[in-house]
Amino acid sequence: MYKDTHTRTEKRGVVHRKETNVNIYSKVHEREYNRVYLTTSIALYGWIRNVCY
């Protein structure tokens, strides 16, 4: 009985840890994507401005 609940708790801990890792990864990825998007849009804006004017 005790052993069963113990393993279940351990499994839940592992699953929780995996979910946390995914969340951290997606947050970092999102920040990286936003930074790339910003720099690209700024560069495009500058290029278009140079070409047009």
DSSP file (Angstrom, degrees, kcal/mol; ACC not computed):
  #  RESIDUE AA STRUCTURE BP1 BP2  ACC     N-H-->O    O-->H-N    N-H-->O    O-->H-N    TCO  KAPPA ALPHA  PHI   PSI    X-CA   Y-CA   Z-CA
    1    1 A M     >        0   0    0      0, 0.0     4,-1.9     0, 0.0     5,-0.2   0.000 360.0 360.0 360.0 -53.2    0.0    0.0    0.0
    2    2 A Y  H  >  +     0   0    0      1,-0.2     4,-2.3     2,-0.2     5,-0.1   0.918 360.0  52.5 -62.3 -43.2    2.7    2.5    1.1
    3    3 A K  H  > S+     0   0    0      1,-0.2     4,-2.5     2,-0.2     5,-0.2   0.902 107.0  53.4 -60.7 -40.9    4.9    1.5   -1.8
    4    4 A D  H  > S+     0   0    0      1,-0.2     4,-2.1     2,-0.2    -1,-0.2   0.943 111.3  43.6 -60.7 -50.0    2.1    2.1   -4.3
    5    5 A T  H  X S+     0   0    0     -4,-1.9     4,-2.4     1,-0.2    -1,-0.2   0.875 111.9  55.9 -64.2 -35.8    1.4    5.6   -3.2
    6    6 A H  H  X S+     0   0    0     -4,-2.3     4,-2.3     1,-0.2    -2,-0.2   0.945 108.9  44.7 -62.2 -48.8    5.1    6.4   -3.0
    7    7 A T  H  X S+     0   0    0     -4,-2.5     4,-2.7     1,-0.2    -1,-0.2   0.887 111.4  54.4 -64.2 -37.3    5.7    5.4   -6.7
    8    8 A R  H  X S+     0   0    0     -4,-2.1     4,-2.4    -5,-0.2    -1,-0.2   0.925 108.8  48.2 -62.2 -42.6    2.6    7.3   -7.7
    9    9 A T  H  X S+     0   0    0     -4,-2.4     4,-2.3     2,-0.2    -1,-0.2   0.918 111.1  50.9 -63.3 -42.3    3.9   10.5   -6.0
   10   10 A E  H  X S+     0   0    0     -4,-2.3     4,-2.2     1,-0.2    -2,-0.2   0.931 110.0  49.5 -60.7 -45.8    7.3   10.0   -7.7
   11   11 A K  H  X S+     0   0    0     -4,-2.7     4,-2.6     1,-0.2    -1,-0.2   0.922 109.8  51.0 -59.6 -44.1    5.7    9.6  -11.1
   12   12 A R  H  X S+     0   0    0     -4,-2.4     4,-2.7     1,-0.2    -1,-0.2   0.902 108.5  53.0 -61.3 -39.9    3.6   12.8  -10.5
   13   13 A G  H  X S+     0   0    0     -4,-2.3     4,-2.4     2,-0.2    -1,-0.2   0.909 109.2  48.6 -60.6 -43.0    6.8   14.6   -9.6
   14   14 A V  H  X S+     0   0    0     -4,-2.2     4,-2.4     2,-0.2    -2,-0.2   0.930 112.1  48.2 -64.0 -45.5    8.5   13.6  -12.8
   15   15 A V  H  X S+     0   0    0     -4,-2.6     4,-2.4     1,-0.2    -2,-0.2   0.919 111.9  50.2 -60.9 -43.4    5.6   14.6  -14.9
   16   16 A H  H  X S+     0   0    0     -4,-2.7     4,-2.4     1,-0.2    -1,-0.2   0.909 109.2  51.4 -61.9 -42.0    5.4   17.9  -13.1
   17   17 A R  H  X S+     0   0    0     -4,-2.4     4,-2.4     1,-0.2    -1,-0.2   0.914 109.5  50.4 -62.3 -42.4    9.2   18.5  -13.7
   18   18 A K  H  X S+     0   0    0     -4,-2.4     4,-2.3     1,-0.2    -1,-0.2   0.929 110.0  49.9 -60.9 -45.4    8.7   17.8  -17.4
   19   19 A E  H  X S+     0   0    0     -4,-2.4     4,-2.5     1,-0.2    -1,-0.2   0.905 110.1  50.8 -60.3 -41.8    5.9   20.2  -17.7
   20   20 A T  H  X S+     0   0    0     -4,-2.4     4,-2.7     1,-0.2    -1,-0.2   0.921 109.1  51.1 -62.8 -43.4    7.9   22.9  -15.9
   21   21 A N  H  X S+     0   0    0     -4,-2.4     4,-2.7     1,-0.2    -1,-0.2   0.916 110.3  49.1 -59.5 -43.2   10.8   22.3  -18.3
   22   22 A V  H  X S+     0   0    0     -4,-2.3     4,-2.8     2,-0.2    -1,-0.2   0.915 111.1  50.1 -62.6 -43.4    8.5   22.7  -21.3
   23   23 A N  H  X S+     0   0    0     -4,-2.5     4,-2.3     2,-0.2    -2,-0.2   0.930 112.1  46.7 -61.5 -45.9    7.1   25.9  -19.9
   24   24 A I  H  X S+     0   0    0     -4,-2.7     4,-2.5     1,-0.2     5,-0.2   0.925 113.4  49.8 -61.5 -44.4   10.5   27.4  -19.3
   25   25 A Y  H  X S+     0   0    0     -4,-2.7     4,-2.9     1,-0.2    -2,-0.2   0.923 111.4  47.4 -61.2 -45.2   11.6   26.4  -22.8
   26   26 A S  H  X S+     0   0    0     -4,-2.8     4,-2.6     1,-0.2    -1,-0.2   0.880 111.1  51.9 -67.6 -35.5    8.6   27.9  -24.4
   27   27 A K  H  X S+     0   0    0     -4,-2.3     4,-2.2    -5,-0.2    -1,-0.2   0.945 113.4  43.8 -62.6 -47.2    9.0   31.1  -22.4
   28   28 A V  H  X S+     0   0    0     -4,-2.5     4,-2.6     1,-0.2    -2,-0.2   0.923 114.5  50.1 -62.8 -44.3   12.7   31.4  -23.5
   29   29 A H  H  X S+     0   0    0     -4,-2.9     4,-2.7     1,-0.2    -1,-0.2   0.903 109.8  51.0 -61.0 -42.5   11.8   30.5  -27.1
   30   30 A E  H  X S+     0   0    0     -4,-2.6     4,-2.6     2,-0.2    -1,-0.2   0.920 110.5  48.4 -62.1 -44.5    9.0   33.1  -27.2
   31   31 A R  H  X S+     0   0    0     -4,-2.2     4,-2.3     1,-0.2    -2,-0.2   0.920 112.3  49.4 -61.9 -43.8   11.4   35.8  -25.9
   32   32 A E  H  X S+     0   0    0     -4,-2.6     4,-2.5     1,-0.2    -2,-0.2   0.920 111.2  49.6 -61.3 -44.5   13.9   34.8  -28.5
   33   33 A Y  H  X S+     0   0    0     -4,-2.7     4,-2.9     1,-0.2    -2,-0.2   0.912 109.8  50.8 -62.2 -44.1   11.3   34.9  -31.3
   34   34 A N  H  X S+     0   0    0     -4,-2.6     4,-2.5     2,-0.2    -1,-0.2   0.905 110.5  49.7 -60.8 -41.4   10.1   38.3  -30.2
   35   35 A R  H  X S+     0   0    0     -4,-2.3     4,-2.5     2,-0.2     5,-0.2   0.934 112.8  46.0 -64.5 -45.4   13.7   39.7  -30.2
   36   36 A V  H  X S+     0   0    0     -4,-2.5     4,-2.5     1,-0.2    -2,-0.2   0.920 112.9  50.5 -62.6 -43.7   14.3   38.3  -33.7
   37   37 A Y  H  X S+     0   0    0     -4,-2.9     4,-2.6    -5,-0.2    -1,-0.2   0.906 111.0  49.4 -60.9 -42.2   11.0   39.6  -35.0
   38   38 A L  H  X S+     0   0    0     -4,-2.5     4,-2.5     2,-0.2     5,-0.2   0.951 112.7  45.2 -63.2 -50.4   11.8   43.1  -33.6
   39   39 A T  H  X S+     0   0    0     -4,-2.5     4,-2.5     1,-0.2    -1,-0.2   0.894 114.4  49.9 -62.9 -39.1   15.2   43.3  -35.1
   40   40 A T  H  X S+     0   0    0     -4,-2.5     4,-2.8    -5,-0.2    -1,-0.2   0.931 111.7  47.0 -65.4 -45.0   13.9   42.0  -38.5
   41   41 A S  H  X S+     0   0    0     -4,-2.6     4,-2.6     2,-0.2    -2,-0.2   0.891 112.9  49.6 -65.8 -37.8   11.0   44.5  -38.6
   42   42 A I  H  X S+     0   0    0     -4,-2.5     4,-2.5    -5,-0.2    -1,-0.2   0.930 112.7  47.2 -64.5 -44.1   13.4   47.4  -37.6
   43   43 A A  H  X S+     0   0    0     -4,-2.5     4,-2.4    -5,-0.2    -2,-0.2   0.918 113.5  47.9 -63.4 -43.6   15.8   46.3  -40.3
   44   44 A L  H  X S+     0   0    0     -4,-2.8     4,-2.9     2,-0.2     5,-0.2   0.915 110.9  51.4 -62.7 -42.9   13.1   46.0  -42.9
   45   45 A Y  H  X S+     0   0    0     -4,-2.6     4,-2.3     1,-0.2    -2,-0.2   0.927 111.9  46.4 -60.4 -45.6   11.6   49.4  -41.9
   46   46 A G  H  X S+     0   0    0     -4,-2.5     4,-2.2     2,-0.2    -1,-0.2   0.890 113.2  49.5 -63.4 -40.2   15.0   51.0  -42.3
   47   47 A W  H  X S+     0   0    0     -4,-2.4     4,-2.4     2,-0.2    -2,-0.2   0.931 111.8  47.3 -66.1 -45.6   15.6   49.3  -45.7
   48   48 A I  H  X S+     0   0    0     -4,-2.9     4,-2.8     1,-0.2     5,-0.3   0.902 111.8  51.4 -62.1 -41.1   12.2   50.3  -47.0
   49   49 A R  H  X S+     0   0    0     -4,-2.3     4,-2.4    -5,-0.2    -1,-0.2   0.906 110.7  48.6 -63.1 -41.4   12.8   53.9  -45.8
   50   50 A N  H  < S+     0   0    0     -4,-2.2    -2,-0.2     1,-0.2    -1,-0.2   0.902 114.7  45.0 -65.0 -40.6   16.2   54.0  -47.6
   51   51 A V  H  < S+     0   0    0     -4,-2.4    -2,-0.2     2,-0.2    -1,-0.2   0.918 117.3  43.2 -70.3 -43.0   14.7   52.6  -50.8
   52   52 A C  H  <        0   0    0     -4,-2.8    -2,-0.2     1,-0.2    -3,-0.2   0.898 360.0 360.0 -74.1 -40.5   11.7   54.9  -50.9
   53   53 A Y     <        0   0    0     -4,-2.4    -1,-0.2    -5,-0.3    -2,-0.2   0.463 360.0 360.0-104.4 360.0   13.2   58.2  -49.9
